[in-house]
Amino acid sequence: MPQEKLTFQQSLDRLEQIVAQLSSPQIELEKAMELFKEGLALSKSCQSQLESFETQMNALIEEEV
């Protein structure tokens, strides 16, 4: 899947698809490596988005206090 900017939910959905594919005993090694790399990139993207959301939430909470 191309690395266009995905929403958090789209990234999670794609990660679930990748895990399912990697769980298949018939997957070829080259395809598994490709999917693993994609999954890693998606995981990093999700982590970055979560950190951004946390920063935004903390800023909103500070404004209310």
Buried (B, 14 or more C-beta within 10 A) or exposed (E): EEEEEBEBEBBBEBBEBBEEBEEEEEEEEEEBEEBEEBBEEBBEBBEEBEEEEEEEEEEEEEEEE
